[in-house]
Amino acid sequence: MIKIYAPASIGNINVGFDILGVAIKPIDGTLLGDIVTIKNSKKFNLIITGKFSYQLPKNIFKNIIWKAWKLFCKKIKKKINIKMILKKNMPIGSGLGSSACSIVSSLHAINIFCKKPLNNNQLLNLMGNLEGKISGSIHYDNVAPSYLGGMQLIINEMNIISQNIPTFKKWLWIIAWPGTKVSTEKSRSILPKKYKKNIFIKQNKYLASFIHASYTMQEKLAIKVLKDIIAEPYRINLLPKFKKSKKKIKKIGALKCGISGSGPSLFAICNNINTAKKIKKWLKKNYLQNKKGFVHICNLDIKGSRII
């Protein structure tokens, strides 16, 4: 039996649209991510459990786990008869890499069960392609950190998919899911097809500065250039409470705030636990829209997906 856990992730991180992502873990020990268990079987069998299992399609052929199994079998040119159990802990359409959690945990588990016929790069390539089929375009800013851990910069050139980026260990990441859903495909469709040259130049400046600041451990510079000029100005219309919340939690003491992935979750960064607790308390009262929503104070998950 193999049991794999894949953590939630924050894509974009303001400055890195489609090319930066971090894996996160709540400081209270909550497993914020999906778990896949694999057992021997005479034929393929899929069982869905977990808090958010009700959000998944009942038709097995539309399930991500089935698609992951089918893709893996095609890749190694062999049918694998296994029983897969998905514990769906992540809400779909939350902006916290829900689909990536399922993809990473299932493909990682199958690869280990089959004695690792695929290396990290080959496996990551499968993960990105499957993510692309679900969201409408191939992007690795959720699957890469969920699989590899930490902060990942997506290269996807010269057979290099992702590179690990140094992080500020004192940073606490507060994430808040309001309990509502935003389609990744819809969130991407509202973005302009073309951007002006000055926006392109600013984006490059901010991203290059952030990567430089991360390697040289210049926290103030890193925070200053964590700006989203590509997606947030357009996606903010999909998140009615975001603008007010961003303004308020910055007054409380957040160093930075942004939309997590495609939304509707938001994230805030601070370097003080007391400040983090105040932000969490305010978000629970003011950002959540129903009882399904949650707020967590997190560290970065440097391990990524793993056997539990």
Secondary structure by P-SEA (a helix, b strand, c coil): cbbbbbbbbccccccccccbbbbbbbccccccbbbbbbbbcccbbbbbbccccccccccccccaaaaaaaaaaaaaccccbbbbbbbcccccccccaaaaaaaaaaaaaaaaaacccccaaaaaaaaaaaaaaaacccccccccccccccbbbbcccccccbbbbbbcccbbbbbbcccbbbbaaaaaaaccccccaaaaaaaaaaaaaaaaaaaacaaaaaaaacccccccccccccccaaaaaaaaaaaaccccccccccccbbbbbbccaaaaaaaaaaaaaccccccccccccccccccccccc
